[in-house]
Amino acid sequence: MPILAARDQDAVRKEFQRIQGPVKLVVFSQELVAGDLCRQNEQLVREVAELDDRITVEVLNPQIDRERTEQYGVDQVPAIVVEGARDYGIRFFGVPHGYEFSNLIDAIIVASSGEPQLTEATKASLAGLTGDVHIKVFSTPT
Amino acid sequence: MRLAQHMAVASERVTATAIEATEFPDLSRSYRVMAVPKIVINDRVEFEGALPEAQFLDAVLRAVAPAGS
């Protein structure tokens, strides 16, 4: 049974008209750690990717694909990395339902263009950063 | 998460991780997540609730400022 209802699919397809280039969603699944959640996450990502042929999906198992998982800095499952022309450092830990789902869609669109929607002042400040910045955003589905 | 992920695209120095709090209770406990969204930057600056872009940026800059400044 699909996770996304027909009207959700239509809404996402409409959003995806703004996609400007290829996007890869790298999914991390480990059956023995969180089987149900990993299956749900993988299904949701595949359903999203089916809505636009510029989106591709790769599934990695942290226990098997250890080196690549480490390179991506992923230490939890389920997880999703959203990659555009490069790995921008966007990660989702946990199944992105509800509010996080719209952020996933937004992440796909911004990663596809590499053009963030921020003010010029913000972009200038970020360009001058001299240290690394790791932002964690905790949320719940509702 | 929206601002965080746009900042990640804007700068190679920025990463943005969304964490589903109920699926990772240990992580949420260690970061004392009582209300969502909760934003933690470099394990150094944290706040709850959505902030406008300018204030969010200010929090980012505080997180990389030298200690004591």
N, CA and C atoms of all chains as a GROMACS GRO file, in nm:
protein
  633
    1MET      N    1   0.084  -0.120   0.000
    1MET     CA    2   0.000   0.000   0.000
    1MET      C    3   0.088   0.125   0.000
    2PRO      N    4   0.060   0.219  -0.091
    2PRO     CA    5   0.147   0.338  -0.095
    2PRO      C    6   0.133   0.426   0.030
    3ILE      N    7   0.240   0.493   0.066
    3ILE     CA    8   0.237   0.586   0.180
    3ILE      C    9   0.176   0.719   0.135
    4LEU      N   10   0.212   0.760   0.013
    4LEU     CA   11   0.164   0.888  -0.038
    4LEU      C   12   0.029   0.871  -0.109
    5ALA      N   13  -0.071   0.944  -0.061
    5ALA     CA   14  -0.202   0.942  -0.127
    5ALA      C   15  -0.190   1.014  -0.261
    6ALA      N   16  -0.287   0.989  -0.350
    6ALA     CA   17  -0.283   1.049  -0.484
    6ALA      C   18  -0.271   1.201  -0.477
    7ARG      N   19  -0.341   1.263  -0.380
    7ARG     CA   20  -0.336   1.410  -0.377
    7ARG      C   21  -0.201   1.461  -0.327
    8ASP      N   22  -0.135   1.380  -0.240
    8ASP     CA   23   0.001   1.416  -0.197
    8ASP      C   24   0.097   1.407  -0.316
    9GLN      N   25   0.080   1.302  -0.394
    9GLN     CA   26   0.166   1.284  -0.512
    9GLN      C   27   0.151   1.402  -0.608
   10ASP      N   28   0.026   1.446  -0.627
   10ASP     CA   29   0.002   1.559  -0.718
   10ASP      C   30   0.069   1.685  -0.665
   11ALA      N   31   0.056   1.707  -0.533
   11ALA     CA   32   0.115   1.827  -0.472
   11ALA      C   33   0.268   1.825  -0.486
   12VAL      N   34   0.328   1.708  -0.463
   12VAL     CA   35   0.474   1.698  -0.472
   12VAL      C   36   0.520   1.714  -0.618
   13ARG      N   37   0.446   1.653  -0.710
   13ARG     CA   38   0.480   1.667  -0.853
   13ARG      C   39   0.483   1.814  -0.893
   14LYS      N   40   0.388   1.887  -0.840
   14LYS     CA   41   0.380   2.030  -0.871
   14LYS      C   42   0.504   2.103  -0.817
   15GLU      N   43   0.540   2.069  -0.692
   15GLU     CA   44   0.661   2.129  -0.632
   15GLU      C   45   0.785   2.093  -0.714
   16PHE      N   46   0.788   1.971  -0.763
   16PHE     CA   47   0.907   1.923  -0.836
   16PHE      C   48   0.925   1.990  -0.972
   17GLN      N   49   0.827   2.067  -1.014
   17GLN     CA   50   0.847   2.144  -1.138
   17GLN      C   51   0.962   2.242  -1.121
   18ARG      N   52   0.997   2.270  -0.995
   18ARG     CA   53   1.107   2.366  -0.968
   18ARG      C   54   1.244   2.297  -0.964
   19ILE      N   55   1.247   2.166  -0.979
   19ILE     CA   56   1.376   2.094  -0.980
   19ILE      C   57   1.457   2.138  -1.102
   20GLN      N   58   1.587   2.163  -1.078
   20GLN     CA   59   1.669   2.215  -1.189
   20GLN      C   60   1.781   2.123  -1.233
   21GLY      N   61   1.805   2.017  -1.160
   21GLY     CA   62   1.913   1.926  -1.197
   21GLY      C   63   1.899   1.796  -1.122
   22PRO      N   64   1.990   1.701  -1.149
   22PRO     CA   65   1.977   1.571  -1.084
   22PRO      C   66   1.999   1.574  -0.933
   23VAL      N   67   1.926   1.489  -0.864
   23VAL     CA   68   1.937   1.477  -0.718
   23VAL      C   69   1.948   1.329  -0.686
   24LYS      N   70   2.039   1.297  -0.595
   24LYS     CA   71   2.047   1.157  -0.549
   24LYS      C   72   2.009   1.150  -0.402
   25LEU      N   73   1.919   1.058  -0.372
   25LEU     CA   74   1.881   1.034  -0.233
   25LEU      C   75   1.950   0.904  -0.190
   26VAL      N   76   2.041   0.917  -0.095
   26VAL     CA   77   2.111   0.798  -0.045
   26VAL      C   78   2.043   0.756   0.085
   27VAL      N   79   1.987   0.636   0.081
   27VAL     CA   80   1.910   0.586   0.194
   27VAL      C   81   1.994   0.486   0.273
   28PHE      N   82   1.993   0.498   0.405
   28PHE     CA   83   2.066   0.406   0.491
   28PHE      C   84   1.966   0.320   0.566
   29SER      N   85   1.975   0.190   0.543
   29SER     CA   86   1.880   0.096   0.604
   29SER      C   87   1.955  -0.019   0.668
   30GLN      N   88   1.908  -0.058   0.784
   30GLN     CA   89   1.968  -0.173   0.851
   30GLN      C   90   1.856  -0.250   0.920
   31GLU      N   91   1.818  -0.358   0.856
   31GLU     CA   92   1.703  -0.438   0.901
   31GLU      C   93   1.711  -0.475   1.049
   32LEU      N   94   1.828  -0.517   1.094
   32LEU     CA   95   1.841  -0.568   1.231
   32LEU      C   96   1.832  -0.458   1.337
   33VAL      N   97   1.858  -0.335   1.297
   33VAL     CA   98   1.857  -0.226   1.395
   33VAL      C   99   1.718  -0.164   1.409
   34ALA      N  100   1.655  -0.134   1.295
   34ALA     CA  101   1.522  -0.070   1.297
   34ALA      C  102   1.448  -0.110   1.170
   35GLY      N  103   1.412  -0.238   1.163
   35GLY     CA  104   1.353  -0.294   1.041
   35GLY      C  105   1.231  -0.220   0.990
   36ASP      N  106   1.131  -0.201   1.075
   36ASP     CA  107   1.006  -0.137   1.032
   36ASP      C  108   1.030   0.004   0.982
   37LEU      N  109   1.103   0.081   1.061
   37LEU     CA  110   1.127   0.221   1.025
   37LEU      C  111   1.211   0.231   0.898
   38CYS      N  112   1.310   0.143   0.883
   38CYS     CA  113   1.394   0.146   0.763
   38CYS      C  114   1.313   0.110   0.639
   39ARG      N  115   1.222   0.014   0.653
   39ARG     CA  116   1.137  -0.023   0.538
   39ARG      C  117   1.045   0.092   0.500
   40GLN      N  118   0.985   0.154   0.601
   40GLN     CA  119   0.897   0.270   0.576
   40GLN      C  120   0.973   0.382   0.508
   41ASN      N  121   1.093   0.409   0.559
   41ASN     CA  122   1.175   0.518   0.506
   41ASN      C  123   1.212   0.492   0.360
   42GLU      N  124   1.253   0.369   0.333
   42GLU     CA  125   1.293   0.332   0.198
   42GLU      C  126   1.173   0.343   0.102
   43GLN      N  127   1.059   0.296   0.148
   43GLN     CA  128   0.939   0.303   0.063
   43GLN      C  129   0.901   0.448   0.033
   44LEU      N  130   0.906   0.531   0.138
   44LEU     CA  131   0.870   0.671   0.119
   44LEU      C  132   0.964   0.739   0.019
   45VAL      N  133   1.094   0.714   0.033
   45VAL     CA  134   1.191   0.774  -0.058
   45VAL      C  135   1.169   0.725  -0.201
   46ARG      N  136   1.141   0.597  -0.217
   46ARG     CA  137   1.117   0.545  -0.353
   46ARG      C  138   0.991   0.606  -0.414
   47GLU      N  139   0.888   0.623  -0.332
   47GLU     CA  140   0.765   0.685  -0.384
   47GLU      C  141   0.790   0.829  -0.428
   48VAL      N  142   0.871   0.900  -0.351
   48VAL     CA  143   0.904   1.039  -0.386
   48VAL      C  144   0.985   1.040  -0.516
   49ALA      N  145   1.084   0.952  -0.526
   49ALA     CA  146   1.172   0.950  -0.643
   49ALA      C  147   1.096   0.914  -0.770
   50GLU      N  148   0.990   0.834  -0.756
   50GLU     CA  149   0.911   0.795  -0.873
   50GLU      C  150   0.836   0.914  -0.934
   51LEU      N  151   0.825   1.022  -0.858
   51LEU     CA  152   0.747   1.136  -0.906
   51LEU      C  153   0.827   1.226  -1.001
   52ASP      N  154   0.959   1.204  -1.009
   52ASP     CA  155   1.038   1.286  -1.100
   52ASP      C  156   1.162   1.207  -1.142
   53ASP      N  157   1.183   1.197  -1.273
   53ASP     CA  158   1.293   1.108  -1.316
   53ASP      C  159   1.432   1.170  -1.299
   54ARG      N  160   1.439   1.292  -1.247
   54ARG     CA  161   1.571   1.349  -1.217
   54ARG      C  162   1.621   1.306  -1.078
   55ILE      N  163   1.534   1.235  -1.005
   55ILE     CA  164   1.571   1.188  -0.871
   55ILE      C  165   1.610   1.040  -0.878
   56THR      N  166   1.728   1.008  -0.825
   56THR     CA  167   1.769   0.868  -0.818
   56THR      C  168   1.786   0.828  -0.672
   57VAL      N  169   1.780   0.698  -0.648
   57VAL     CA  170   1.788   0.646  -0.511
   57VAL      C  171   1.898   0.542  -0.504
   58GLU      N  172   1.976   0.547  -0.398
   58GLU     CA  173   2.074   0.442  -0.371
   58GLU      C  174   2.054   0.399  -0.226
   59VAL      N  175   2.050   0.270  -0.202
   59VAL     CA  176   2.031   0.221  -0.065
   59VAL      C  177   2.162   0.160  -0.016
   60LEU      N  178   2.205   0.204   0.100
   60LEU     CA  179   2.327   0.148   0.161
   60LEU      C  180   2.292   0.083   0.294
   61ASN      N  181   2.363  -0.023   0.325
   61ASN     CA  182   2.350  -0.088   0.455
   61ASN      C  183   2.477  -0.057   0.535
   62PRO      N  184   2.465   0.022   0.643
   62PRO     CA  185   2.585   0.064   0.718
   62PRO      C  186   2.675  -0.052   0.760
   63GLN      N  187   2.615  -0.170   0.782
   63GLN     CA  188   2.697  -0.282   0.827
   63GLN      C  189   2.781  -0.340   0.712
   64ILE      N  190   2.726  -0.331   0.591
   64ILE     CA  191   2.795  -0.384   0.473
   64ILE      C  192   2.878  -0.275   0.405
   65ASP      N  193   2.814  -0.160   0.382
   65ASP     CA  194   2.882  -0.050   0.312
   65ASP      C  195   2.946   0.044   0.415
   66ARG      N  196   3.032  -0.012   0.497
   66ARG     CA  197   3.087   0.063   0.611
   66ARG      C  198   3.165   0.187   0.572
   67GLU      N  199   3.249   0.171   0.471
   67GLU     CA  200   3.337   0.281   0.434
   67GLU      C  201   3.256   0.401   0.383
   68ARG      N  202   3.161   0.374   0.296
   68ARG     CA  203   3.081   0.485   0.240
   68ARG      C  204   2.993   0.547   0.347
   69THR      N  205   2.940   0.465   0.436
   69THR     CA  206   2.857   0.518   0.544
   69THR      C  207   2.939   0.613   0.631
   70GLU      N  208   3.062   0.572   0.656
   70GLU     CA  209   3.150   0.657   0.737
   70GLU      C  210   3.181   0.788   0.664
   71GLN      N  211   3.206   0.777   0.533
   71GLN     CA  212   3.233   0.899   0.454
   71GLN      C  213   3.116   0.996   0.460
   72TYR      N  214   2.995   0.941   0.462
   72TYR     CA  215   2.876   1.026   0.471
   72TYR      C  216   2.851   1.075   0.614
   73GLY      N  217   2.924   1.020   0.710
   73GLY     CA  218   2.907   1.062   0.848
   73GLY      C  219   2.773   1.020   0.907
   74VAL      N  220   2.719   0.910   0.857
   74VAL     CA  221   2.588   0.864   0.905
   74VAL      C  222   2.609   0.760   1.015
   75ASP      N  223   2.551   0.787   1.133
   75ASP     CA  224   2.568   0.692   1.244
   75ASP      C  225   2.434   0.648   1.303
   76GLN      N  226   2.324   0.675   1.230
   76GLN     CA  227   2.191   0.634   1.275
   76GLN      C  228   2.115   0.580   1.155
   77VAL      N  229   2.019   0.491   1.179
   77VAL     CA  230   1.925   0.449   1.074
   77VAL      C  231   1.783   0.457   1.131
   78PRO      N  232   1.685   0.481   1.044
   78PRO     CA  233   1.699   0.512   0.902
   78PRO      C  234   1.754   0.653   0.881
   79ALA      N  235   1.823   0.671   0.769
   79ALA     CA  236   1.876   0.803   0.736
   79ALA      C  237   1.869   0.825   0.585
   80ILE      N  238   1.866   0.953   0.549
   80ILE     CA  239   1.865   0.992   0.407
   80ILE      C  240   1.967   1.105   0.389
   81VAL      N  241   2.050   1.093   0.285
   81VAL     CA  242   2.138   1.203   0.245
   81VAL      C  243   2.081   1.258   0.115
   82VAL      N  244   2.067   1.391   0.108
   82VAL     CA  245   2.016   1.455  -0.014
   82VAL      C  246   2.134   1.520  -0.086
   83GLU      N  247   2.170   1.465  -0.203
   83GLU     CA  248   2.285   1.515  -0.278
   83GLU      C  249   2.244   1.579  -0.409
   84GLY      N  250   2.303   1.692  -0.439
   84GLY     CA  251   2.283   1.753  -0.571
   84GLY      C  252   2.415   1.745  -0.647
   85ALA      N  253   2.462   1.858  -0.700
   85ALA     CA  254   2.589   1.860  -0.771
   85ALA      C  255   2.703   1.817  -0.678
   86ARG      N  256   2.685   1.840  -0.549
   86ARG     CA  257   2.780   1.786  -0.450
   86ARG      C  258   2.700   1.745  -0.327
   87ASP      N  259   2.769   1.685  -0.231
   87ASP     CA  260   2.704   1.653  -0.104
   87ASP      C  261   2.705   1.781  -0.021
   88TYR      N  262   2.587   1.839  -0.005
   88TYR     CA  263   2.576   1.968   0.066
   88TYR      C  264   2.573   1.951   0.219
   89GLY      N  265   2.574   1.826   0.264
   89GLY     CA  266   2.570   1.805   0.409
   89GLY      C  267   2.430   1.804   0.466
   90ILE      N  268   2.330   1.769   0.382
   90ILE     CA  269   2.191   1.764   0.429
   90ILE      C  270   2.156   1.619   0.464
   91ARG      N  271   2.115   1.598   0.588
   91ARG     CA  272   2.084   1.463   0.638
   91ARG      C  273   1.947   1.462   0.706
   92PHE      N  274   1.875   1.353   0.689
   92PHE     CA  275   1.750   1.330   0.763
   92PHE      C  276   1.766   1.201   0.840
   93PHE      N  277   1.756   1.207   0.971
   93PHE     CA  278   1.758   1.086   1.054
   93PHE      C  279   1.615   1.059   1.100
   94GLY      N  280   1.565   0.940   1.067
   94GLY     CA  281   1.427   0.907   1.099
   94GLY      C  282   1.340   0.926   0.976
   95VAL      N  283   1.222   0.863   0.977
   95VAL     CA  284   1.132   0.873   0.862
   95VAL      C  285   1.074   1.014   0.854
   96PRO      N  286   1.096   1.084   0.744
   96PRO     CA  287   1.046   1.222   0.735
   96PRO      C  288   0.897   1.230   0.704
   97HIS      N  289   0.817   1.217   0.811
   97HIS     CA  290   0.672   1.233   0.796
   97HIS      C  291   0.634   1.376   0.831
   98GLY      N  292   0.512   1.411   0.799
   98GLY     CA  293   0.457   1.541   0.842
   98GLY      C  294   0.541   1.658   0.798
   99TYR      N  295   0.576   1.740   0.897
   99TYR     CA  296   0.649   1.863   0.871
   99TYR      C  297   0.784   1.833   0.804
  100GLU      N  298   0.850   1.727   0.849
  100GLU     CA  299   0.980   1.693   0.791
  100GLU      C  300   0.968   1.649   0.645
  101PHE      N  301   0.850   1.599   0.609
  101PHE     CA  302   0.832   1.558   0.471
  101PHE      C  303   0.841   1.680   0.379
  102SER      N  304   0.778   1.791   0.419
  102SER     CA  305   0.788   1.910   0.333
  102SER      C  306   0.931   1.963   0.331
  103ASN      N  307   1.005   1.943   0.439
  103ASN     CA  308   1.146   1.983   0.437
  103ASN      C  309   1.228   1.895   0.344
  104LEU      N  310   1.194   1.766   0.338
  104LEU     CA  311   1.264   1.677   0.245
  104LEU      C  312   1.241   1.723   0.101
  105ILE      N  313   1.117   1.756   0.070
  105ILE     CA  314   1.084   1.802  -0.066
  105ILE      C  315   1.160   1.932  -0.096
  106ASP      N  316   1.163   2.021   0.002
  106ASP     CA  317   1.236   2.148  -0.014
  106ASP      C  318   1.386   2.122  -0.031
  107ALA      N  319   1.439   2.026   0.044
  107ALA     CA  320   1.582   1.993   0.035
  107ALA      C  321   1.615   1.941  -0.105
  108ILE      N  322   1.527   1.860  -0.161
  108ILE     CA  323   1.549   1.806  -0.296
  108ILE      C  324   1.555   1.922  -0.397
  109ILE      N  325   1.462   2.016  -0.382
  109ILE     CA  326   1.456   2.127  -0.478
  109ILE      C  327   1.580   2.217  -0.466
  110VAL      N  328   1.620   2.250  -0.343
  110VAL     CA  329   1.736   2.340  -0.328
  110VAL      C  330   1.865   2.268  -0.368
  111ALA      N  331   1.875   2.139  -0.340
  111ALA     CA  332   1.995   2.064  -0.378
  111ALA      C  333   2.004   2.051  -0.531
  112SER      N  334   1.889   2.051  -0.597
  112SER     CA  335   1.889   2.035  -0.743
  112SER      C  336   1.947   2.157  -0.814
  113SER      N  337   1.935   2.272  -0.750
  113SER     CA  338   1.982   2.395  -0.814
  113SER      C  339   2.112   2.446  -0.753
  114GLY      N  340   2.136   2.412  -0.626
  114GLY     CA  341   2.252   2.468  -0.556
  114GLY      C  342   2.234   2.615  -0.525
  115GLU      N  343   2.110   2.662  -0.540
  115GLU     CA  344   2.084   2.805  -0.517
  115GLU      C  345   1.992   2.823  -0.397
  116PRO      N  346   2.050   2.852  -0.279
  116PRO     CA  347   1.968   2.866  -0.160
  116PRO      C  348   1.880   2.991  -0.164
  117GLN      N  349   1.764   2.979  -0.103
  117GLN     CA  350   1.676   3.096  -0.094
  117GLN      C  351   1.704   3.165   0.038
  118LEU      N  352   1.805   3.250   0.036
  118LEU     CA  353   1.846   3.327   0.154
  118LEU      C  354   1.872   3.469   0.108
  119THR      N  355   1.871   3.562   0.202
  119THR     CA  356   1.899   3.701   0.164
  119THR      C  357   2.048   3.714   0.127
  120GLU      N  358   2.079   3.817   0.053
  120GLU     CA  359   2.219   3.841   0.015
  120GLU      C  360   2.305   3.860   0.139
  121ALA      N  361   2.248   3.926   0.242
  121ALA     CA  362   2.324   3.951   0.365
  121ALA      C  363   2.359   3.818   0.433
  122THR      N  364   2.264   3.726   0.437
  122THR     CA  365   2.291   3.595   0.498
  122THR      C  366   2.398   3.521   0.419
  123LYS      N  367   2.386   3.523   0.288
  123LYS     CA  368   2.483   3.452   0.203
  123LYS      C  369   2.623   3.510   0.222
  124ALA      N  370   2.631   3.642   0.234
  124ALA     CA  371   2.762   3.706   0.252
  124ALA      C  372   2.822   3.665   0.386
  125SER      N  373   2.740   3.662   0.491
  125SER     CA  374   2.790   3.621   0.623
  125SER      C  375   2.839   3.477   0.620
  126LEU      N  376   2.762   3.390   0.555
  126LEU     CA  377   2.799   3.248   0.550
  126LEU      C  378   2.927   3.228   0.469
  127ALA      N  379   2.946   3.311   0.368
  127ALA     CA  380   3.067   3.300   0.285
  127ALA      C  381   3.191   3.333   0.366
  128GLY      N  382   3.173   3.411   0.472
  128GLY     CA  383   3.287   3.451   0.554
  128GLY      C  384   3.312   3.360   0.674
  129LEU      N  385   3.239   3.250   0.684
  129LEU     CA  386   3.257   3.159   0.799
  129LEU      C  387   3.399   3.106   0.804
  130THR      N  388   3.457   3.106   0.923
  130THR     CA  389   3.594   3.055   0.936
  130THR      C  390   3.598   2.922   1.010
  131GLY      N  391   3.480   2.875   1.056
  131GLY     CA  392   3.474   2.747   1.125
  131GLY      C  393   3.358   2.665   1.073
  132ASP      N  394   3.360   2.536   1.102
  132ASP     CA  395   3.251   2.449   1.057
  132ASP      C  396   3.128   2.467   1.146
  133VAL      N  397   3.012   2.452   1.084
  133VAL     CA  398   2.884   2.471   1.154
  133VAL      C  399   2.798   2.346   1.134
  134HIS      N  400   2.766   2.279   1.243
  134HIS     CA  401   2.680   2.160   1.233
  134HIS      C  402   2.548   2.192   1.302
  135ILE      N  403   2.443   2.197   1.222
  135ILE     CA  404   2.311   2.233   1.276
  135ILE      C  405   2.226   2.106   1.289
  136LYS      N  406   2.177   2.081   1.411
  136LYS     CA  407   2.084   1.970   1.432
  136LYS      C  408   1.945   2.030   1.456
  137VAL      N  409   1.846   1.975   1.388
  137VAL     CA  410   1.709   2.023   1.407
  137VAL      C  411   1.624   1.905   1.453
  138PHE      N  412   1.582   1.906   1.578
  138PHE     CA  413   1.496   1.800   1.631
  138PHE      C  414   1.351   1.838   1.605
  139SER      N  415   1.274   1.740   1.554
  139SER     CA  416   1.132   1.768   1.534
  139SER      C  417   1.052   1.641   1.556
  140THR      N  418   0.921   1.654   1.552
  140THR     CA  419   0.831   1.538   1.560
  140THR      C  420   0.736   1.545   1.441
  141PRO      N  421   0.670   1.433   1.407
  141PRO     CA  422   0.589   1.431   1.285
  141PRO      C  423   0.475   1.531   1.282
  142THR      N  424   0.423   1.572   1.398
  142THR     CA  425   0.306   1.661   1.393
  142THR      C  426   0.341   1.802   1.434
  143MET      N  427   1.412   2.330   0.986
  143MET     CA  428   1.509   2.263   0.898
  143MET      C  429   1.527   2.339   0.768
  144ARG      N  430   1.423   2.413   0.728
  144ARG     CA  431   1.432   2.480   0.598
  144ARG      C  432   1.552   2.575   0.591
  145LEU      N  433   1.564   2.663   0.689
  145LEU     CA  434   1.676   2.758   0.686
  145LEU      C  435   1.809   2.684   0.696
  146ALA      N  436   1.815   2.584   0.782
  146ALA     CA  437   1.939   2.509   0.802
  146ALA      C  438   1.985   2.445   0.671
  147GLN      N  439   1.893   2.384   0.598
  147GLN     CA  440   1.934   2.317   0.476
  147GLN      C  441   1.971   2.415   0.364
  148HIS      N  442   1.908   2.531   0.364
  148HIS     CA  443   1.948   2.632   0.264
  148HIS      C  444   2.086   2.687   0.298
  149MET      N  445   2.115   2.699   0.429
  149MET     CA  446   2.249   2.744   0.470
  149MET      C  447   2.354   2.639   0.433
  150ALA      N  448   2.318   2.512   0.443
  150ALA     CA  449   2.410   2.404   0.407
  150ALA      C  450   2.445   2.411   0.258
  151VAL      N  451   2.347   2.447   0.177
  151VAL     CA  452   2.372   2.460   0.033
  151VAL      C  453   2.458   2.584   0.006
  152ALA      N  454   2.436   2.689   0.086
  152ALA     CA  455   2.508   2.814   0.065
  152ALA      C  456   2.656   2.803   0.102
  153SER      N  457   2.689   2.722   0.202
  153SER     CA  458   2.827   2.718   0.249
  153SER      C  459   2.876   2.575   0.268
  154GLU      N  460   2.996   2.548   0.219
  154GLU     CA  461   3.055   2.415   0.238
  154GLU      C  462   3.086   2.389   0.385
  155ARG      N  463   3.087   2.493   0.466
  155ARG     CA  464   3.119   2.475   0.608
  155ARG      C  465   2.997   2.433   0.692
  156VAL      N  466   2.878   2.444   0.631
  156VAL     CA  467   2.755   2.418   0.708
  156VAL      C  468   2.694   2.282   0.672
  157THR      N  469   2.658   2.205   0.775
  157THR     CA  470   2.579   2.084   0.752
  157THR      C  471   2.447   2.097   0.829
  158ALA      N  472   2.344   2.031   0.778
  158ALA     CA  473   2.211   2.038   0.842
  158ALA      C  474   2.156   1.896   0.859
  159THR      N  475   2.125   1.860   0.981
  159THR     CA  476   2.071   1.726   1.009
  159THR      C  477   1.936   1.738   1.077
  160ALA      N  478   1.835   1.680   1.014
  160ALA     CA  479   1.702   1.675   1.076
  160ALA      C  480   1.693   1.544   1.154
  161ILE      N  481   1.648   1.552   1.277
  161ILE     CA  482   1.637   1.432   1.360
  161ILE      C  483   1.494   1.417   1.409
  162GLU      N  484   1.436   1.301   1.380
  162GLU     CA  485   1.300   1.274   1.424
  162GLU      C  486   1.311   1.234   1.573
  163ALA      N  487   1.268   1.324   1.660
  163ALA     CA  488   1.296   1.309   1.804
  163ALA      C  489   1.239   1.180   1.864
  164THR      N  490   1.118   1.141   1.823
  164THR     CA  491   1.056   1.023   1.886
  164THR      C  492   1.124   0.893   1.842
  165GLU      N  493   1.187   0.894   1.724
  165GLU     CA  494   1.255   0.773   1.677
  165GLU      C  495   1.395   0.757   1.738
  166PHE      N  496   1.448   0.867   1.792
  166PHE     CA  497   1.582   0.862   1.852
  166PHE      C  498   1.577   0.917   1.995
  167PRO      N  499   1.508   0.844   2.084
  167PRO     CA  500   1.487   0.896   2.220
  167PRO      C  501   1.618   0.921   2.297
  168ASP      N  502   1.719   0.836   2.275
  168ASP     CA  503   1.844   0.856   2.350
  168ASP      C  504   1.912   0.986   2.309
  169LEU      N  505   1.914   1.009   2.179
  169LEU     CA  506   1.974   1.131   2.126
  169LEU      C  507   1.896   1.254   2.175
  170SER      N  508   1.764   1.242   2.172
  170SER     CA  509   1.678   1.353   2.215
  170SER      C  510   1.698   1.381   2.363
  171ARG      N  511   1.716   1.274   2.442
  171ARG     CA  512   1.738   1.291   2.585
  171ARG      C  513   1.872   1.360   2.611
  172SER      N  514   1.973   1.315   2.536
  172SER     CA  515   2.105   1.373   2.563
  172SER      C  516   2.111   1.521   2.523
  173TYR      N  517   2.023   1.562   2.431
  173TYR     CA  518   2.018   1.705   2.395
  173TYR      C  519   1.903   1.776   2.466
  174ARG      N  520   1.843   1.709   2.565
  174ARG     CA  521   1.736   1.767   2.646
  174ARG      C  522   1.627   1.831   2.559
  175VAL      N  523   1.575   1.752   2.464
  175VAL     CA  524   1.469   1.803   2.377
  175VAL      C  525   1.336   1.795   2.451
  176MET      N  526   1.280   1.910   2.490
  176MET     CA  527   1.152   1.916   2.562
  176MET      C  528   1.042   1.968   2.470
  177ALA      N  529   1.079   2.052   2.373
  177ALA     CA  530   0.983   2.108   2.279
  177ALA      C  531   1.048   2.107   2.141
  178VAL      N  532   0.965   2.099   2.038
  178VAL     CA  533   1.020   2.098   1.902
  178VAL      C  534   0.960   2.212   1.821
  179PRO      N  535   1.025   2.260   1.716
  179PRO     CA  536   1.160   2.220   1.680
  179PRO      C  537   1.264   2.272   1.780
  180LYS      N  538   1.365   2.190   1.805
  180LYS     CA  539   1.477   2.236   1.886
  180LYS      C  540   1.601   2.234   1.797
  181ILE      N  541   1.671   2.346   1.796
  181ILE     CA  542   1.788   2.359   1.709
  181ILE      C  543   1.913   2.365   1.795
  182VAL      N  544   2.011   2.282   1.760
  182VAL     CA  545   2.138   2.279   1.833
  182VAL      C  546   2.250   2.302   1.731
  183ILE      N  547   2.330   2.404   1.755
  183ILE     CA  548   2.437   2.437   1.659
  183ILE      C  549   2.573   2.416   1.725
  184ASN      N  550   2.651   2.327   1.664
  184ASN     CA  551   2.785   2.292   1.717
  184ASN      C  552   2.783   2.253   1.865
  185ASP      N  553   2.674   2.196   1.909
  185ASP     CA  554   2.658   2.155   2.050
  185ASP      C  555   2.689   2.272   2.144
  186ARG      N  556   2.669   2.393   2.097
  186ARG     CA  557   2.714   2.510   2.171
  186ARG      C  558   2.605   2.616   2.186
  187VAL      N  559   2.527   2.633   2.082
  187VAL     CA  560   2.416   2.730   2.085
  187VAL      C  561   2.288   2.652   2.058
  188GLU      N  562   2.185   2.676   2.138
  188GLU     CA  563   2.059   2.605   2.113
  188GLU      C  564   1.940   2.694   2.139
  189PHE      N  565   1.831   2.665   2.068
  189PHE     CA  566   1.706   2.738   2.090
  189PHE      C  567   1.588   2.653   2.045
  190GLU      N  568   1.471   2.689   2.094
  190GLU     CA  569   1.349   2.617   2.058
  190GLU      C  570   1.260   2.708   1.974
  191GLY      N  571   1.192   2.648   1.878
  191GLY     CA  572   1.098   2.723   1.795
  191GLY      C  573   1.165   2.783   1.673
  192ALA      N  574   1.081   2.821   1.578
  192ALA     CA  575   1.134   2.875   1.453
  192ALA      C  576   1.179   3.020   1.474
  193LEU      N  577   1.291   3.056   1.413
  193LEU     CA  578   1.340   3.194   1.421
  193LEU      C  579   1.343   3.254   1.281
  194PRO      N  580   1.326   3.386   1.273
  194PRO     CA  581   1.344   3.450   1.142
  194PRO      C  582   1.489   3.436   1.096
  195GLU      N  583   1.510   3.450   0.966
  195GLU     CA  584   1.642   3.425   0.908
  195GLU      C  585   1.756   3.502   0.977
  196ALA      N  586   1.736   3.629   1.004
  196ALA     CA  587   1.844   3.710   1.062
  196ALA      C  588   1.885   3.659   1.200
  197GLN      N  589   1.786   3.620   1.280
  197GLN     CA  590   1.817   3.569   1.415
  197GLN      C  591   1.880   3.429   1.408
  198PHE      N  592   1.836   3.351   1.313
  198PHE     CA  593   1.894   3.217   1.294
  198PHE      C  594   2.042   3.232   1.258
  199LEU      N  595   2.069   3.324   1.166
  199LEU     CA  596   2.207   3.350   1.125
  199LEU      C  597   2.290   3.395   1.245
  200ASP      N  598   2.231   3.480   1.328
  200ASP     CA  599   2.300   3.528   1.447
  200ASP      C  600   2.340   3.411   1.537
  201ALA      N  601   2.250   3.314   1.552
  201ALA     CA  602   2.279   3.195   1.634
  201ALA      C  603   2.394   3.116   1.572
  202VAL      N  604   2.395   3.104   1.439
  202VAL     CA  605   2.503   3.034   1.368
  202VAL      C  606   2.636   3.103   1.396
  203LEU      N  607   2.636   3.235   1.385
  203LEU     CA  608   2.761   3.311   1.404
  203LEU      C  609   2.810   3.301   1.549
  204ARG      N  610   2.715   3.297   1.644
  204ARG     CA  611   2.754   3.281   1.785
  204ARG      C  612   2.818   3.144   1.808
  205ALA      N  613   2.770   3.045   1.734
  205ALA     CA  614   2.820   2.909   1.752
  205ALA      C  615   2.965   2.893   1.704
  206VAL      N  616   3.010   2.984   1.617
  206VAL     CA  617   3.149   2.973   1.569
  206VAL      C  618   3.237   3.085   1.625
  207ALA      N  619   3.177   3.173   1.706
  207ALA     CA  620   3.256   3.284   1.763
  207ALA      C  621   3.357   3.227   1.863
  208PRO      N  622   3.476   3.290   1.873
  208PRO     CA  623   3.573   3.243   1.971
  208PRO      C  624   3.515   3.249   2.112
  209ALA      N  625   3.553   3.157   2.198
  209ALA     CA  626   3.501   3.153   2.334
  209ALA      C  627   3.528   3.287   2.403
  210GLY      N  628   3.428   3.335   2.475
  210GLY     CA  629   3.444   3.458   2.552
  210GLY      C  630   3.415   3.584   2.474
  211SER      N  631   3.388   3.570   2.341
  211SER     CA  632   3.360   3.691   2.263
  211SER      C  633   3.212   3.722   2.266
   0.00000   0.00000   0.00000
